Amino acid sequence: MTIEKQLSGRTHEVEWSGIRIMFALADEIRDVVNLGIGQPDFDTPEFIRDAAKLALDEGYTRYPPAKGFVDLRQAIAAKLKRENNIIADPASDIYVAVGAMQVIFNTCLHLLNKGDEVIVVDPGYDYYSQIRLFGGVPVTVPAHESNRFKVDPADIEAAITNKTKMMIINTPSNPTGAIFGEEILREIARMALEHDLIVLSDEPYEHILFDGHRHISIGSFEGMAERTISAYTLSKSYAMTGWRVGYTVAPPEIVDEMEKLMEHMVSGVTAVAQRAALSAIEAPRDCVREMVATYDKRRRIVYEGLNAVDGIKCLKPESTFYAFPNIKSLGLSSWDLAKYLLKEHKVAVVPGSIFGKAGEGYVRLSFAASIEQLQEGIARIERGVKALKT
């Protein structure tokens, strides 16, 4: 028997993440400066770790409620009201998930039928595999560097057809660091209401903002609560990527479906992780502000360093911990440049084409790394670019 022939066509056709492919290549090379990693380099704050230790001592080692502990959902509801201007019933509108990624996956599973179209911004986070896995059709709308990678609502409206079911927006944006302001979001909300569309709002970087920018949740607008699924995570704000805990606020009918599926899949988010999440959400955000201040210093180093390299242009990111420099004048595709820098100069970046066709001609760098690593990485990039021109 050939096992490959027995594999489900659904999962067999799902592509490996391009980011993971780059990481696999980097793992084969010694002394690489890795500027491709999309996670904080900080340890989880001590008070959160202490809450997890206390939870173990208090016996939180059994199956948790599939929807999440009641007190955690209540704390999430208070946070949503306080920070996102969203009013949510913790009993019916909130669901604790294995990170925001599970919210995205479950949303596609619960909503998409074969042929349903889903509008996504390009360049943007790779939602394509989840959409296609459940029979959906990704429809890309470009976000241009000339507009600081902010999507033009007119382009979204032009992409809407009678097959469109959902729009996915990610602000603050991975990989570009762009923020969609209130005017853009209100136009997207108008289209959702006029065309009876669902909006999946992916908001993992809601707290990592610079230069006075503010985050707005589209689910807070009038009429949007009943058609918005908002995905949040503690991974980025609190340096908790390994804890795998996030949450969603969504219409009760969708939350019910997600809870039912959770029972069948993993029986709930790890109890200890939920208790740690509760301590994070209820505490003042001093630790988050400290991390963001450090990211801001690093952002300036990356922005100035990249723009000093002949042949590279880079906008200053408004948010996240990513820079998305333009490398078009170097004459290589983003994949070829990334592989060249990795193999010849031992610095890892992520090809922009991973984030969509409009990402070609760019690479993504993470400044979730020490200042020393960033300076060394940019120095290696500069040497690599100079070598290309000789």
Secondary structure, 3 states (H helix, E strand, C coil): CCHHHHCCHHHHCCCCCHHHHHHHHHHCCCCCEECCCCCCCCCCCHHHHHHHHHHHHCCCCCCCCCCCCHHHHHHHHHHHHHHHCCCCCCCCCEEEECHHHHHHHHHHHHHCCCCCEEEEEECCCCCHHHHHHCCCEEEEEECCHHHCCCCCHHHHHHHCCCCEEEEEEECCCCCCCCCCCHHHHHHHHHHHHHHCCEEEEECCCCCCECCCCCCCCHHHCCCCHHHEEEEEECCCCCCCHHHCCEEEECCHHHHHHHHHHHHHHCCCCCHHHHHHHHHHHHCCCHHHHHHHHHHHHHHHHHHHHHHCCCCCECCCCCECCEECCECHHHCCCHHHHHHHHHHHHCEECEEHHHHCHHHCCEEEEECCCCHHHHHHHHHHHHHHHHHHCC
